[in-house]
């Protein structure tokens, strides 16, 4: 899931938000969010949908199944 980790980090940096802001948004610990961007863990279904909504992209884009953001 390296593509997911890379895309998540890219989207977060585009919005100029911190990892802590994202962790707070998802209601998880900072270290858990850092594992998402590090490629060590993945969010659950609800977290994935929340991230897609937050960044206004599709879940397929986040997961690397599509290169189209919409």
Order of alpha helices (4+ residues) and beta strands (2+ residues): alpha-alpha-alpha-alpha-alpha
